[in-house]
Amino acid sequence: MNIHYFQHVPFETPGYISDWAETRRHSASCTRFFAGDPLPDVENVDFLIVLGGPMNIYEEQKYPWLAEEKRWMKAAFAHGTPILGVCLGAQLLVDCLGGSVHRGDEKEIGWFPIDFAADRQGPFAVFPDRLDVFHWHGDMFEPPLGAQSLARSAGCANQAFAFDNRAVGFQFHLEMADDNIRRVIENGSDELVDGRYIQDKLLMLGQKDKTERNRQLLFQFLDRFTKDL
């Protein structure tokens, strides 16, 4: 299977998703928008993963490639390509599918629990009722018509969704190991101000038990999501 990543900034990488792809012997390629990389042919991508980033989906004047990225994602979905969006990637996917993205009431940064929907099925069945996950977002999404909202937190009503069994989004991060979290903190330290859902950076790091559990769950989720590809 050929996996293709959309990467928006150098410090938000696929993390554990790359480990999963390597372990399962999948091939992987990447479009780094910050480096001006070209987009692939839709027909050559079996699974698209859209990563996070500090920009907003509506900042097309500042980041002109956002418009091109959205057009490509719409074409990929129409082609039948399975898509996973993470954080910004989930918001971009929602926008492409006709949902909405807007500023949240509060930023959510750090380790906070999410609750999964009781009626979750398919690959989401691997998750427990409650899970501590890593967050770093100020915007939030409203899933498109026909999508299933599958998780929520105290600070964000929509944390995950599934649409048509081939488009899924996480507002949170399962793919980040401690080194990934450290890089995000280094590049986003200006956002670490007082807030109900903004954690001290020292509490974000060194959470090996959490990152390892989430790595295992991510592998299980991806195995189920891609089992028929």
LUMTIKE-361505 format. One record per residue: x, y, z of N, C-alpha, C in turn. Coordinates in Angstrom, 2 decimals, decimal comma, padded with zeros to 5 digits. Last residue first. Layout:
LUMTIKE-361505
X; Y; Z; X; Y; Z; X; Y; Z
...
end
This chain:
LUMTIKE-361505
-007,62; -002,48; 002,17; -006,91; -001,74; 001,10; -005,90; -002,65; 000,39
-008,87; -003,55; 004,32; -009,38; -003,93; 003,01; -008,68; -003,22; 001,85
-007,62; -002,42; 006,55; -007,57; -003,88; 006,36; -008,03; -004,32; 004,98
-007,43; 000,15; 007,48; -006,82; -000,15; 006,19; -006,90; -001,63; 005,82
-008,63; 000,21; 009,97; -009,08; 001,16; 008,96; -008,60; 000,79; 007,56
-007,19; -001,72; 011,38; -008,59; -001,95; 011,06; -009,06; -001,04; 009,93
-004,66; -000,50; 011,53; -004,80; -001,85; 010,98; -006,25; -002,10; 010,55
-005,30; 001,88; 012,83; -004,85; 001,92; 011,45; -004,95; 000,55; 010,78
-005,98; 000,86; 015,41; -006,93; 001,63; 014,61; -006,55; 001,61; 013,14
-003,57; -000,33; 016,20; -004,78; -001,14; 016,07; -005,82; -000,45; 015,19
-001,90; 001,94; 016,26; -001,58; 000,81; 015,37; -002,83; -000,04; 015,14
-003,22; 003,40; 018,28; -003,12; 003,94; 016,92; -002,83; 002,83; 015,93
-002,79; 001,76; 020,49; -004,15; 001,96; 020,00; -004,16; 002,51; 018,58
000,01; 002,02; 020,71; -000,60; 000,71; 020,49; -002,02; 000,83; 019,94
000,21; 004,79; 021,18; 000,86; 004,18; 020,02; 000,22; 002,84; 019,70
-001,10; 005,01; 023,61; -001,72; 005,60; 022,42; -001,08; 005,09; 021,13
000,76; 003,75; 025,28; -000,60; 003,20; 025,14; -001,26; 003,73; 023,87
002,92; 005,51; 024,93; 003,03; 004,12; 024,52; 001,66; 003,47; 024,36
001,96; 007,90; 025,99; 002,34; 007,85; 024,58; 002,44; 006,42; 024,09
001,47; 007,09; 028,68; 000,39; 007,55; 027,82; 000,75; 007,45; 026,34
004,01; 006,38; 029,60; 002,92; 005,42; 029,69; 001,78; 005,80; 028,75
005,47; 008,78; 029,21; 005,75; 007,60; 028,39; 004,63; 006,58; 028,44
005,55; 011,68; 029,53; 004,35; 010,86; 029,76; 004,45; 009,57; 028,94
007,42; 013,68; 029,23; 007,73; 012,55; 030,09; 006,56; 011,65; 030,40
005,43; 016,72; 029,07; 006,56; 015,88; 028,71; 006,74; 014,73; 029,69
003,39; 018,18; 030,18; 003,16; 017,58; 028,86; 004,23; 016,54; 028,52
004,29; 019,31; 032,47; 003,34; 018,22; 032,61; 003,05; 017,52; 031,29
005,83; 021,33; 031,50; 006,51; 020,26; 032,23; 005,58; 019,06; 032,42
004,00; 023,13; 030,44; 004,78; 022,30; 029,52; 005,50; 021,15; 030,23
000,74; 023,15; 031,83; 002,14; 023,54; 031,94; 002,99; 022,59; 031,11
-002,11; 023,31; 029,63; -001,30; 022,64; 030,65; 000,11; 023,22; 030,68
-005,15; 024,62; 029,21; -003,77; 024,80; 028,76; -002,87; 024,34; 029,90
-007,80; 024,86; 029,88; -007,37; 023,66; 029,18; -006,00; 023,86; 028,53
-008,04; 027,30; 031,17; -008,58; 026,10; 031,81; -008,05; 024,82; 031,20
-004,99; 029,22; 031,09; -006,26; 028,80; 030,50; -006,73; 027,52; 031,16
-002,16; 031,25; 030,57; -003,14; 030,71; 031,51; -004,44; 030,37; 030,79
-000,25; 030,12; 027,69; -000,69; 031,14; 028,64; -001,69; 030,49; 029,60
001,34; 029,14; 025,31; 001,23; 028,56; 026,64; 000,98; 029,65; 027,67
001,86; 030,22; 022,88; 000,46; 029,89; 023,16; 000,26; 029,36; 024,58
004,56; 030,44; 022,64; 003,82; 031,68; 022,85; 002,35; 031,42; 023,17
005,51; 027,93; 021,98; 005,55; 028,32; 023,39; 004,76; 029,60; 023,67
005,72; 026,45; 019,67; 004,45; 027,08; 019,98; 004,36; 027,60; 021,39
008,14; 025,21; 019,36; 007,68; 026,07; 018,27; 006,37; 026,78; 018,56
008,42; 023,71; 021,67; 009,47; 024,66; 021,31; 009,00; 025,66; 020,26
006,13; 022,07; 021,47; 006,25; 023,05; 022,55; 007,28; 024,13; 022,19
006,86; 020,50; 019,28; 005,67; 021,35; 019,19; 005,72; 022,43; 020,27
009,07; 019,18; 020,35; 009,25; 020,07; 019,21; 008,06; 021,01; 019,05
007,86; 017,65; 022,41; 008,88; 018,66; 022,74; 009,06; 019,66; 021,60
006,27; 015,93; 020,92; 005,64; 016,91; 021,80; 006,62; 018,03; 022,15
008,27; 014,38; 019,70; 007,35; 015,17; 018,89; 006,70; 016,27; 019,71
009,42; 013,19; 021,95; 010,22; 014,09; 021,13; 009,35; 014,96; 020,24
007,30; 011,57; 022,87; 007,78; 012,68; 023,69; 008,60; 013,68; 022,87
005,14; 011,03; 019,99; 005,99; 010,58; 021,08; 006,51; 011,80; 021,83
002,03; 011,32; 018,47; 003,17; 012,03; 019,02; 003,84; 011,29; 020,16
-000,30; 010,28; 017,48; 000,93; 009,95; 016,76; 002,18; 010,52; 017,41
-002,60; 011,12; 018,54; -002,11; 009,83; 019,02; -000,71; 009,54; 018,50
-004,04; 014,17; 019,12; -002,84; 013,54; 018,58; -002,56; 012,22; 019,29
-007,34; 015,39; 018,08; -006,26; 015,14; 019,04; -005,10; 014,43; 018,34
-009,25; 015,27; 016,23; -008,83; 016,61; 016,63; -007,59; 016,53; 017,52
-009,22; 013,02; 013,60; -008,92; 013,17; 015,03; -008,58; 014,63; 015,28
-011,38; 011,68; 011,11; -010,59; 012,78; 011,63; -010,43; 012,70; 013,12
-011,87; 009,83; 008,08; -011,93; 009,94; 009,54; -011,02; 011,07; 009,99
-013,37; 008,33; 005,44; -012,79; 009,61; 005,85; -012,97; 009,74; 007,36
-014,66; 005,98; 004,97; -013,34; 006,16; 004,36; -012,74; 007,53; 004,60
-017,26; 005,78; 005,95; -016,33; 004,67; 006,20; -014,95; 004,84; 005,56
-018,68; 008,15; 005,78; -018,72; 007,23; 004,64; -017,68; 006,11; 004,74
-016,83; 009,54; 008,28; -017,75; 009,87; 007,18; -017,59; 008,84; 006,08
-016,29; 010,18; 011,70; -016,14; 009,26; 010,57; -017,21; 009,60; 009,55
-014,45; 012,11; 014,14; -015,62; 011,84; 013,30; -015,26; 010,79; 012,26
-013,62; 013,66; 017,26; -013,36; 012,67; 016,22; -014,63; 012,48; 015,41
-014,37; 015,74; 018,89; -012,97; 015,36; 018,89; -012,62; 014,33; 017,83
-016,51; 018,17; 019,68; -016,25; 017,22; 018,60; -014,75; 016,94; 018,51
-016,48; 019,86; 021,91; -017,61; 018,94; 021,72; -017,36; 017,89; 020,66
-014,04; 020,57; 024,20; -014,30; 020,52; 022,76; -015,35; 019,45; 022,47
-013,47; 020,37; 026,90; -013,21; 021,64; 026,24; -013,59; 021,70; 024,77
-014,11; 017,80; 027,61; -014,73; 018,89; 028,37; -014,56; 020,22; 027,65
-014,56; 016,07; 024,46; -013,84; 016,35; 025,70; -014,55; 017,49; 026,42
-015,63; 013,33; 022,35; -015,73; 014,68; 022,86; -014,85; 014,82; 024,09
-016,26; 011,31; 019,44; -015,56; 011,58; 020,70; -015,75; 013,04; 021,07
-017,72; 011,04; 017,09; -017,35; 009,83; 017,83; -016,58; 010,07; 019,12
-020,21; 011,83; 014,81; -019,30; 012,39; 015,81; -019,01; 011,30; 016,83
-020,55; 010,85; 011,52; -020,81; 010,45; 012,90; -019,76; 011,08; 013,80
-021,99; 012,67; 008,76; -020,86; 012,13; 009,51; -021,30; 011,75; 010,92
-024,19; 013,91; 007,70; -024,00; 012,50; 007,38; -022,82; 011,87; 008,09
-022,71; 017,03; 007,36; -023,96; 016,29; 007,37; -023,70; 014,85; 006,92
-019,47; 017,27; 009,01; -020,40; 017,47; 007,90; -021,66; 016,64; 008,05
-018,85; 018,44; 012,41; -018,77; 017,44; 011,34; -019,79; 017,70; 010,23
-017,26; 021,30; 013,26; -018,60; 020,72; 013,31; -018,66; 019,73; 012,15
-014,11; 021,81; 014,98; -014,94; 021,55; 013,80; -016,34; 021,08; 014,18
-011,99; 024,46; 016,25; -012,71; 023,19; 016,39; -013,63; 023,02; 015,19
-008,87; 026,08; 017,16; -010,09; 025,94; 016,36; -010,75; 024,59; 016,66
-006,73; 025,50; 018,75; -007,58; 026,61; 019,14; -008,89; 026,61; 018,38
-004,79; 022,72; 019,98; -005,65; 023,37; 018,98; -006,42; 024,53; 019,61
-003,46; 020,06; 020,89; -002,89; 021,39; 020,66; -003,72; 022,07; 019,58
-003,42; 017,20; 023,10; -004,13; 018,21; 022,30; -003,23; 019,41; 022,05
-003,18; 013,75; 023,70; -002,49; 015,04; 023,63; -003,23; 015,96; 022,67
-005,40; 011,87; 025,87; -004,73; 012,14; 024,59; -004,08; 013,52; 024,64
-006,79; 009,35; 027,73; -005,99; 010,57; 027,82; -005,21; 010,74; 026,52
-010,03; 008,08; 027,23; -008,61; 007,97; 026,91; -007,95; 009,33; 027,08
-012,88; 006,01; 027,69; -012,17; 007,26; 028,00; -010,68; 007,05; 027,77
-013,62; 003,58; 026,54; -014,62; 004,64; 026,74; -013,98; 006,00; 026,97
-010,99; 002,67; 024,18; -011,77; 002,53; 025,42; -012,78; 003,67; 025,53
-010,93; 001,70; 020,70; -010,68; 002,67; 021,76; -011,52; 002,38; 023,00
-011,70; -000,02; 018,74; -010,48; -000,37; 019,48; -010,28; 000,55; 020,68
-013,83; 001,03; 017,37; -014,14; 000,08; 018,44; -012,90; -000,30; 019,24
-013,00; 002,47; 015,22; -013,12; 003,20; 016,49; -013,45; 002,27; 017,66
-013,19; 000,76; 013,05; -011,88; 000,94; 013,67; -011,95; 001,67; 015,00
-016,55; -000,20; 013,88; -015,44; -000,22; 012,95; -014,11; -000,01; 013,65
-018,17; 002,09; 016,22; -018,00; 000,82; 015,53; -016,78; 000,88; 014,62
-019,75; 003,57; 019,03; -018,64; 003,54; 018,08; -018,48; 002,13; 017,49
-021,74; 004,14; 020,86; -022,12; 003,36; 019,67; -021,01; 003,31; 018,63
-020,63; 005,79; 022,76; -020,96; 004,42; 023,15; -021,24; 003,55; 021,94
-017,84; 007,81; 021,84; -019,27; 007,53; 021,76; -019,53; 006,05; 022,06
-015,23; 008,54; 024,20; -015,69; 008,03; 022,92; -017,17; 007,68; 022,98
-013,85; 011,32; 025,72; -014,81; 010,24; 025,88; -015,32; 009,83; 024,51
-010,53; 012,33; 026,58; -011,68; 012,39; 025,69; -012,56; 011,18; 025,97
-008,45; 014,17; 028,91; -009,20; 012,98; 028,47; -010,27; 013,30; 027,45
-005,39; 015,84; 028,08; -006,73; 015,88; 028,66; -007,52; 014,70; 028,12
-002,35; 017,31; 027,91; -002,97; 016,00; 028,09; -004,32; 016,15; 028,80
-002,29; 020,24; 025,77; -001,79; 019,36; 026,81; -002,54; 018,04; 026,84
-004,64; 022,60; 025,09; -003,23; 022,30; 024,88; -002,73; 021,46; 026,06
-007,14; 024,26; 023,71; -006,94; 022,99; 024,42; -005,52; 022,52; 024,09
-008,70; 027,46; 023,98; -007,68; 026,58; 023,43; -007,55; 025,34; 024,33
-012,24; 027,99; 023,92; -010,96; 028,01; 024,62; -009,98; 027,12; 023,89
-014,15; 028,00; 021,95; -014,32; 028,90; 023,09; -013,01; 029,07; 023,86
-012,58; 027,90; 018,68; -013,17; 027,31; 019,88; -013,32; 028,34; 020,98
-013,38; 029,13; 015,48; -012,59; 029,31; 016,69; -013,30; 028,68; 017,88
-014,42; 026,57; 013,15; -014,49; 027,89; 013,76; -013,62; 027,94; 015,00
-015,62; 024,86; 010,36; -014,52; 025,01; 011,31; -014,56; 026,43; 011,85
-018,07; 022,57; 009,05; -017,59; 023,91; 009,37; -016,48; 023,86; 010,41
-018,53; 020,40; 006,16; -018,74; 020,80; 007,55; -018,18; 022,19; 007,79
-017,86; 019,60; 003,60; -019,04; 020,43; 003,77; -019,39; 020,77; 005,21
-015,51; 018,33; 003,15; -016,72; 017,49; 003,13; -017,99; 018,29; 003,41
-013,55; 020,23; 003,53; -013,71; 019,64; 002,20; -015,01; 018,86; 002,06
-013,82; 020,63; 006,30; -014,13; 021,71; 005,37; -014,37; 021,17; 003,96
-012,90; 018,14; 007,24; -014,27; 018,59; 007,51; -014,69; 019,67; 006,52
-010,23; 018,32; 006,38; -011,10; 017,29; 005,85; -012,57; 017,65; 006,06
-009,30; 020,43; 007,93; -009,28; 020,55; 006,48; -010,24; 019,54; 005,85
-009,59; 019,23; 010,46; -010,35; 020,44; 010,13; -010,40; 020,67; 008,61
-007,75; 017,17; 010,27; -009,17; 016,85; 010,47; -010,04; 018,04; 010,10
-005,40; 018,67; 010,02; -005,82; 017,78; 008,95; -007,28; 017,38; 009,05
-005,22; 019,87; 012,50; -005,48; 020,71; 011,33; -005,98; 019,86; 010,17
-005,83; 016,74; 013,65; -005,84; 018,12; 014,13; -006,16; 019,08; 012,98
-005,55; 014,65; 010,95; -005,14; 014,81; 012,35; -005,05; 016,29; 012,68
-007,40; 012,57; 008,79; -006,95; 013,90; 009,13; -006,66; 014,01; 010,61
-007,22; 010,04; 006,45; -007,18; 010,31; 007,89; -006,65; 011,72; 008,08
-008,95; 008,57; 003,77; -008,24; 009,74; 004,28; -008,34; 009,78; 005,81
-009,11; 006,48; 000,87; -009,31; 006,66; 002,32; -008,42; 007,79; 002,84
-010,30; 007,46; -002,29; -009,11; 007,29; -001,46; -009,46; 007,44; 000,02
-012,24; 007,94; -004,16; -012,42; 006,81; -003,26; -011,24; 006,54; -002,35
-012,30; 010,17; -005,69; -011,66; 009,00; -006,29; -011,85; 007,75; -005,44
-013,31; 011,99; -003,90; -014,16; 011,60; -005,02; -013,62; 010,35; -005,72
-011,01; 012,23; -002,32; -012,22; 011,65; -001,75; -013,16; 011,18; -002,86
-009,29; 013,46; -004,17; -008,95; 012,16; -003,62; -010,18; 011,48; -003,03
-010,59; 015,89; -004,60; -010,42; 014,97; -005,72; -010,11; 013,56; -005,22
-010,35; 016,99; -002,05; -011,69; 016,74; -002,61; -011,61; 015,74; -003,77
-007,56; 017,19; -001,92; -008,27; 016,32; -000,98; -009,68; 015,99; -001,50
-007,08; 019,10; -003,91; -006,54; 017,75; -004,06; -007,28; 016,78; -003,15
-008,33; 021,33; -002,80; -008,78; 020,81; -004,10; -008,31; 019,37; -004,28
-006,75; 021,67; -000,49; -008,17; 021,32; -000,38; -008,71; 020,75; -001,68
-004,28; 022,37; -001,68; -004,40; 021,17; -000,84; -005,85; 020,72; -000,73
-004,91; 024,79; -002,86; -004,52; 023,66; -003,71; -004,66; 022,35; -002,94
-005,39; 026,30; -000,56; -006,45; 026,13; -001,56; -006,15; 024,94; -002,46
-002,90; 026,20; 000,72; -004,07; 025,62; 001,37; -005,20; 025,37; 000,36
-000,97; 027,63; -000,61; -001,08; 026,21; -000,93; -002,27; 025,54; -000,26
-000,94; 030,18; 000,51; -001,70; 029,95; -000,73; -001,88; 028,48; -001,08
-001,12; 031,40; 003,37; -000,61; 030,10; 002,93; -001,36; 029,69; 001,66
-002,30; 033,88; 003,45; -000,99; 033,72; 004,07; -000,32; 032,43; 003,60
-004,69; 033,33; 002,15; -003,84; 034,43; 001,66; -002,42; 034,30; 002,21
-005,80; 031,25; 003,63; -005,30; 030,96; 002,29; -004,44; 032,09; 001,73
-006,71; 030,53; 006,26; -005,61; 031,47; 006,05; -004,97; 031,27; 004,66
-008,56; 028,67; 007,04; -009,05; 029,82; 006,27; -007,95; 030,84; 005,96
-007,41; 026,80; 008,66; -007,80; 026,37; 007,32; -008,20; 027,53; 006,42
-004,47; 028,11; 010,27; -005,90; 027,84; 010,25; -006,33; 027,53; 008,82
-001,28; 026,72; 011,45; -002,11; 027,63; 010,64; -003,58; 027,23; 010,75
000,15; 024,76; 012,77; -000,33; 025,91; 013,54; -001,22; 026,87; 012,76
-000,76; 021,31; 012,10; 000,02; 022,51; 011,85; -000,60; 023,70; 012,56
-001,04; 017,77; 011,19; -001,41; 019,01; 011,85; -000,52; 020,18; 011,45
-001,62; 015,81; 008,14; -001,09; 016,07; 009,48; -001,52; 017,45; 010,00
-003,36; 013,46; 006,48; -003,16; 014,91; 006,52; -002,82; 015,30; 007,95
-002,86; 010,71; 004,53; -002,85; 011,16; 005,92; -002,48; 012,64; 005,94
-004,32; 008,49; 002,22; -003,82; 009,85; 002,48; -003,94; 010,17; 003,96
-003,69; 005,65; 000,43; -004,14; 006,12; 001,75; -003,49; 007,47; 002,00
-002,84; 005,29; -002,15; -003,81; 004,33; -001,60; -004,42; 004,82; -000,29
-002,05; 007,16; -004,96; -002,12; 007,19; -003,49; -003,22; 006,24; -003,02
-002,13; 007,41; -007,66; -000,96; 006,73; -007,10; -000,97; 006,66; -005,57
-004,25; 008,97; -008,43; -004,33; 007,53; -008,71; -003,20; 006,74; -008,06
-003,42; 011,57; -007,94; -004,39; 010,94; -007,04; -004,40; 009,43; -007,21
-000,01; 012,27; -008,17; -001,23; 011,93; -008,89; -002,17; 011,19; -007,94
001,20; 014,57; -005,57; 001,25; 013,37; -006,40; 000,00; 013,25; -007,27
002,47; 017,93; -005,55; 001,43; 016,96; -005,18; 001,53; 015,75; -006,10
005,84; 019,00; -004,75; 004,69; 018,83; -005,64; 003,69; 017,83; -005,07
006,98; 021,13; -002,06; 006,96; 019,84; -002,74; 005,73; 019,73; -003,65
007,52; 023,44; -000,58; 007,15; 023,57; -001,97; 007,13; 022,26; -002,74
007,92; 023,29; 002,08; 009,11; 023,20; 001,25; 008,80; 023,28; -000,24
005,45; 023,33; 003,20; 006,36; 024,39; 003,61; 007,63; 024,41; 002,76
004,34; 020,96; 002,26; 003,89; 022,23; 001,68; 004,84; 023,37; 002,03
005,56; 018,10; 001,43; 005,85; 019,09; 002,47; 005,50; 020,46; 001,89
004,20; 015,11; 000,76; 004,21; 016,48; 000,24; 004,42; 017,42; 001,41
005,64; 011,88; 000,69; 005,20; 013,04; 001,45; 005,21; 014,30; 000,58
005,27; 008,27; 000,97; 005,78; 009,47; 000,33; 005,15; 010,68; 001,01
005,83; 004,83; 001,60; 005,36; 006,13; 002,06; 006,04; 007,24; 001,27
004,77; 001,39; 001,64; 005,61; 002,47; 001,10; 005,00; 003,81; 001,51
004,56; -000,87; 004,41; 003,92; -000,02; 003,42; 004,93; 000,99; 002,88
005,28; -002,63; 006,45; 005,95; -002,70; 005,15; 005,18; -001,98; 004,04
004,46; -002,34; 009,00; 003,55; -003,08; 008,12; 004,08; -003,16; 006,68
006,53; -000,76; 009,99; 006,31; -002,09; 010,55; 005,45; -002,95; 009,63
006,12; 001,59; 008,50; 007,35; 000,81; 008,32; 007,18; -000,62; 008,83
003,62; 002,41; 009,49; 003,79; 002,14; 008,06; 005,03; 001,28; 007,80
004,24; 002,77; 012,24; 003,24; 001,78; 011,81; 003,45; 001,41; 010,35
006,09; 004,85; 012,06; 006,50; 003,57; 012,64; 005,54; 002,47; 012,21
004,45; 006,85; 011,02; 005,58; 006,35; 010,22; 006,05; 005,00; 010,73
002,85; 007,20; 013,23; 002,23; 006,71; 012,00; 003,31; 006,18; 011,07
004,45; 008,33; 015,20; 004,16; 006,89; 015,29; 003,48; 006,35; 014,04
005,30; 010,93; 013,04; 005,54; 010,29; 014,33; 005,29; 008,79; 014,29
004,83; 012,69; 010,91; 003,91; 011,57; 011,13; 004,13; 010,81; 012,44
005,47; 015,99; 012,38; 005,78; 014,88; 011,49; 004,79; 013,74; 011,74
005,90; 019,13; 012,83; 004,78; 018,20; 013,02; 004,89; 017,11; 011,97
008,05; 020,71; 012,12; 008,04; 020,14; 013,46; 006,81; 019,29; 013,77
007,73; 021,78; 009,53; 008,78; 020,77; 009,78; 008,62; 020,05; 011,11
004,27; 021,78; 008,44; 005,41; 022,46; 009,08; 006,45; 021,39; 009,43
002,60; 020,08; 006,97; 002,44; 021,53; 006,86; 003,59; 022,33; 007,45
002,29; 017,25; 004,95; 002,95; 017,83; 006,11; 003,02; 019,34; 005,94
000,51; 014,58; 003,96; 000,56; 016,02; 003,76; 001,13; 016,62; 005,04
001,64; 011,39; 002,87; 001,42; 012,34; 003,95; 001,37; 013,76; 003,39
000,51; 008,35; 001,52; 001,06; 009,68; 001,25; 000,66; 010,61; 002,39
001,21; 004,93; 001,04; 000,69; 005,98; 001,92; 001,32; 007,31; 001,53
000,54; 002,21; -000,82; 001,28; 003,47; -000,87; 000,57; 004,52; -000,03
000,84; -001,19; 000,00; 000,00; 000,00; 000,00; 000,88; 001,24; 000,00
end
